[in-house]
Amino acid sequence: MKLLNTYRNRGLALAAACLLLGLASCKKESELLNPAPETSILDVTAFETPDRVLGLVNGMYTKVKDPQFYGGKYVMYGDFRGEEFINRTANIFTGYDTWSHTLNSSSNEVQNLWIAAYGAINACNVFLQGLADNNSKVAPALAKQYEGEAKFLRALSYFSLVTLYAKPYVADNGASPGLPLRLKAEVSSANNDLARSKVADVYAQIIKDLDEAEALLPLTLGSDLLNTTRAHRNSAIALKTRVYLNMGNMSKVIEESKKIVSDVAPFKALTGVAHQLQDDIKVVFNSNYTTTESVFSMPMTELNSATGQNALGFIFNAAPIGNSEYSVNPSGIMGNAEFKTTDARRSFLVTSGTATFLRKYNKPSPYTDYVPVIRYSEVLLNYAEALAKTGDMEKSRVLLAAVHRRSDPTYTFPEAKISTQDALIASILLERRIEFLGEGLRSNDLLRNLETIPAKGSSSLTAPAVPSTSPSYIFPLPNAEILTNRLL
């Protein structure tokens, strides 16, 4: 059993647990807390019935929703690395090393996220192989849908990894070392050794998966809940706008955006799920997690949520909801003059004592706030940025205004903020800081533009600025992978 202490077997055990969790999904949810040994991954009955196959599909989503991945920590790290939050506790278990840029190959953040994300990837690979081997067990339309969902989740997982552990695509058109590109179902440690593919190759696989997912997925899934928490055609398209934006391929961002954004206001998706902005952004976070604005989210329930130090509400909120781990930086976007007091997004900022905290995630323990992965407002701002960078200033301004004026209807952008291409792009990037505060997008926005990560801090704790040339600009490879993969 010595091998079970290595990274690869830990990842395989996670994938095995995923399959067991999926098979148990038709049972009481509390039973999902008891994973089976690794050998369950080879159970010939796993794909025996349509219900069991659906259980395996649900298991893939469960793996992506791991507390160390999209259930909590990955989203946190995207904000901790930027300048919008102040660390208050120096707690290494709540991301202090990420916030302070003091990570090394043995840091908890570096190792746990890698293991969780590759566990999700292998769960997708195992499912795809099993589905191909048992295609007759479900109806052809469902088989196509499930294949599309697995490829969407694999693409999301690889994108999350490559944007943290590898140099930005735009630094050298993807020529830098990327990730070990694991696309086969692994049920043992035999294939631990795998060289890193280039960043460009990883992105090519992500786009391939999303293109195929778009073709395989249904237009809708039949309910607001499923349209929010499971992948459909527009989910794949929306994620492609994010991926192409990272690649600096603005023409493709525009091409994909046009599929799900109408030509004129009010902007909405005219096919598939009828995505559009919710009139009141507070509803998106406080009372209805399944509006048409929520393209894809991680659902949380009392029996299936990130808890304690892995929960967004615990980290960002003040007592009694949270633990006051991170307050909003008064020198960050909160203090920017363009973030007006009349802006409804100010309602997410709550003062406690001398500090201000984010209350987008406002449910107390057991923290059942949904975790937003893609919102329609991001698609609109991705589109606006691509248009601005390719010279279509007029439509870019209209899209930017649609997002901002949803929350501040009386606001008009000063001419100096939108009259030139550089000014307009800066305003769009500023809008993203306001709109997605606490949603994990800030680190990626800095890196994809090769911007220096700004310094931040308080009188007691500080973090330095990190230029794009610094090794700290990205996460190091985890020590567990280095020790078990001889081809790195």
C-alpha positions, 0 to 999 in steps of 0.5 A: 500500500506504499504507493497510495502515499504518492500523488498519482495514487491519491489522484486515482483514489479521488477519481475512484471516490468520484465513481462511487459517489456517482453510483451512490447518488440515487441513495441518501446523500449522506451515504456519499461521504463513504468512498470505496477503495480504488478497485471500485473504479474497475467495477464492471457494473458501474455502467450497468443501468441508466441510473448508474450512468447518471450517478457517474455524471453527477460524480464528475460534477462532485469532483469539480466541486471539491472544496480544494477546487471549484467548491472553494479554494480555487476561487479564493486563490484567484482573488487572494493573488490580486490586490482587492483583499487584505489578509488578517490572520496569516493563516497558512490553511486559508491561503496566506502563502498565496496572498503573500506570494510565498508559495513553494512546491510543498505549500498546501495550496499548490499541492491540494489544488493540483491533486483535486483538479487532476482528480476531476480530470481523471474522473472525466477520463474514466467516465469517457472511457466507460461510456465508450465501452458501454454506449448501449446502456443509455439512449443515444441522445443521453450518451451524446449529452454525457460525453459533452458534459465530461468534455466541458468539465475536463476543459474547465479543469485544464483551463483552471490549472494552466492559468495558475501553473504555467506562464500566460499564453500571451507571453510567448504564444504558448511556447512555455512548458504547460501541464502533463496532458492526461487524456486517458483513464488511469486506474493504476500508477503505471502511467505516472511519468508524463512530460509537460505539454506546451501551454499552446497544446494544453489550450488546443485541447481545451478548445477541442473539448469545448468545440466538441462539447458545444456540438454534443450538448443539448440546447437546454436541460429542462429546468432552471436548476439544471440549466445552472448546475449542469453544462449545456450548449451555451455553457461551452460557448461562454467558457470559450469566450474566456479561453480565447480572451486568455489566448489574445484571440479577439476575433474568436472571442467575438465569433463565440460571443455572437452565438449567445449575445443579441445584436442589440439591447437588451442583450440576451441569448436568442438560442438555447438557454435564454441568458441575459442580465438579471435586473437586480444583481443582488438577486443573483447572490441573495435569493435566486441562484438559478436566474438566466444570468447564471450560466454555470454555478456550483450548487451547495446543499446542507449535506454537500457544501464546502465547510469551514476554511474551504467555504467562501462565506467563511473566508470573506465574511465577518462574524457571525457568518464568517471568520474575518479572514480577509477584508476588502482592501480600501486601496483597491477597487473599493476606493476607486472613484468610479465605484460610486456610492449609488452602485448596487454592488456596494451593497455587498460591502459591509463594515464591521468594526474598522474593516469592510468585508464582502457579503456576496456569500451571505449564508451562514454555516453550512455555507450553501451559497452557490459558487458562480463559475460563469455569469452572463455579465462576464460574457458581455464584458469579454465581448466588449473587451474583444471589440475594443481591442479590434476597433469596434469602439461603439458596440464595446461602449454599449456592452460596457454600459449595459453591465454597469448601468444594471447596477447604477442606472444613473451613471454615465461614463465620462468621455475621457474614460471611453473616448480612446481605445486605451481608455475604453479597455481600461474602463472595461478592466476596471468594470471587471474588478467591480463586477467580479469581486470575490468570484476568482477572476482577478488573478487571471485578468492580471496574468492574461494582460501580463500586468504586475500583480500589485502590492497590498497590505496593512500595518501588520501584513504586507505582500510585494508587487510581483512582475510578470518576469518573477517566478512567483507570477505563477504557482510552482509545480507541486513537490508530489508531482515532481517526486512521482513523475520522472519526465517533468 
